[in-house]
Amino acid sequence: DRSGVAHIGAQRLDERFGDPDDFRLVFTGAHGKANGLDAVLDAAGELKRPERSLPLGLILGVGTVVTLYALIHVAYFRAIPVAQMAATPRIGEAAAAALFGARAANWVSAAIVISTFGCLAATILYSARIYLPMAEDGLFFRTVAHVDPRFHTPTVSLWAQSVWACLLTLSGSYEQLYTYVIFAGVVAQAAAGTGTTAVLKLMSPVKVIW
């Protein structure tokens, strides 16, 4: 019957390409890391020399991250086997324990927590810069465009973002929220890329074949 044929087809796909859930997890993690590389673009309007700072920041940022990731993964593979990586949710801690002992693993865990707070602080600061110009252009609530006259910071935007983040945190698990963010990011970036290409094609005096 059809259900049997579908089941056999799914088995063959799994044998050839692996579990689709594994691919989803790998893609989700990779897209999450890559999605943070373009964060500097959201603050481009506040740069004094964006024509110089943006390309330089993107090139140096991507190069540094790629180098660090490659070196860290080399250390992981030399420290513990792949089967152990799949069985532990904290690979960095396990690799440090295998290389330097349990005390070193605690220090590595503390460093990861500190770096997480640093990433969170950067994300909060640059994300608030997205709602501010939207509000100034009339595409979001006007009150969000308020800038503190003393500190020159988008206070309303930061508070609104904080309240919304707290509500999202209480609404579900970290895995659910992360999956939703990645899904929305893929859809938004695909739509923006397609729309931008279409607009440039219409505005360009040169005939573009695509």
N, C-alpha and C positions, 0 to 999 in steps of 0.2 A: 504494500500500500504506500501512499504518499508519505505518511509519517515515518515508515521504515526507510524509504529512500532518503528522506531528509536527515534522518539520524546517521545513516551510513555516510552521506555527504559531509556532515559535520565532523564525523570521526576522521575522514580522510583529510579534511582541512586542518584539523588539529594535528594530525601526524605530519603534515607537510610544513605548516606554518607555526605550529605551537598553539597554545591556549589563547583565544582572543582576549581574555581578561589579562593575561600577562602583557600583551602588546598594549592594552589600554593603560596599565599601570606604568609601563616604561614611557609611553608617550606623555602621560599626565605629568610625570616627574620631570621629563626633559623640557616640556613646554613651560612648566612652572619656572624652571631656572632661566630659560631663554627669555621669558616674558619680562623679567626684571632688568634686562640689559637695556631696554629702550626707555627706562624710567627717566633718564636725564632729559629726554625730549620734552617731557611735561613741564620742565622748568626752563625751557629755552627762552621764554619771554623775559626772564629775569637775569639773563647773562649779559655782560657788557659787550663781549665779542663772540656771539654765537657762531659766526662763520668760521672761527678758529677753534673755539672751545668744544663745540659739539663733535666734529669729526675726531679731534684729538682724544676727547673723553671716551667716545665709542670704541675707537681703535685700541687705546690703552686698556680700557675696561674689559673688552672682550678678550684681548690677548692675555691679560692677567688671570682672568677667571678660567680660561681654557688651560693655561699652564698649571694653575693650582689644582684644578680638577684632575688633570692627567697625572700629576705627581701623587696626589692623594690616593687615586685608584691604583696606581702601581704599588703603593704601600699596602693597601688593602689586600691585593692579590698575593703579595709576598707574605703577608701575615697570617691569613686564614684562607681555607679552601672555599670554593664557590658554594658548596653545599651548606657550610656553616653560615655564609652570608645570607642565604635564603631562609635560614631558620631563625635569624636574630633580627629584631627591629632596630637595633642600635649597632650598626656595623662599625662606626668609629670607635665606640667604647670597646667592642670586642677585639678590634685590631690593636688598639693600644694595650689592652690587657695581655694579648698574646706576645707583643713585642717587648713591653717594658714592665708588665706586672699590674696588679690590681690598683695600686695607688696612682699610677700614671693614668689608668682608665678613668678614675674619678676626676683628675685634673682635665682630661680631654672632655669629659661630659660637662664640666663647669665652663670650659671655653666655648663649647657648642651652645650652651644656654646664653652666655653673654653675647655671642655673635648673633643669636636669634633676636635678642632685644635690639641690637644695633640695626639689623635688617628691618625690624618692626618700626623703629623710630624713623628710618629713612623713608619707608613706605608711607607712613602717616604724613610726613612733611611734604613729599612730592605729590601724593594723591590729592591733598587739599588744593593744590594748584590747578587741578583739572576743573573742579566745580567753580572756582573763582572766575575764570574767563567765560565759562558758560553762562554764569549769572550776569556778568557784565554785558554779554551779547544778547541777553533776553531769552536764553535757552534753558534757564533754570530759575529757581526762586531768586528774586532780586535781593532779598536780605542776605543771601549767601555771599554777595559781592562786597560786603562790608569789610574794610581794612582798618585795623586798629591804628589810630592816629599817632600813638606814641611808639609802639613797637613795629609798626608797618607789617603786621602779620594778618592773614585771613582768619580771624578768630571765629567768626560765625561758621565758616566752612570747616574749620577744625573741630568745633563742638558738634556740628551736625554729623560729620563723619564718625566721631567717637560714639555718639548715641546710636547711629545705625550699626556700627561694628559690634556694639554690646548686644543689640537685639539679634543680630545674626549669630553671635556666639551662643546665645541662649536657645536658638531655634533648632540646632542640630549638632551632629558630631563634626569633628575636624575633617574627617574624610569626606563627609557629605559636602561641607562648605568648600573644600578644596576642589572637589570634582565639579561643583557648580561654577566656581570661578574660572576654571580651565575651560569648561564648555562654553561659557559666555565669552571668554577671551578669544577662543578660536572662531566663534561665529562673528564676533565684532570685527576682528582683524581681517577675516575673509571678506566681509561686507565692505569694510573700509578700503581694502586693497582693490577689490573689484570696482567699487564706485569711483575711486580716485583714478584708476586706469581709464575708465569710461569717460570721465570728465576731461582728462588730459587728451584723450583721443579726439574728442569733439572740439576742443579748443585749439588743438595743434594745427598749424597751417600745412604741415607735412602729412601726407597720407601714411597712416600706420596700419600694417597688416598684423592682425592678432586673432 
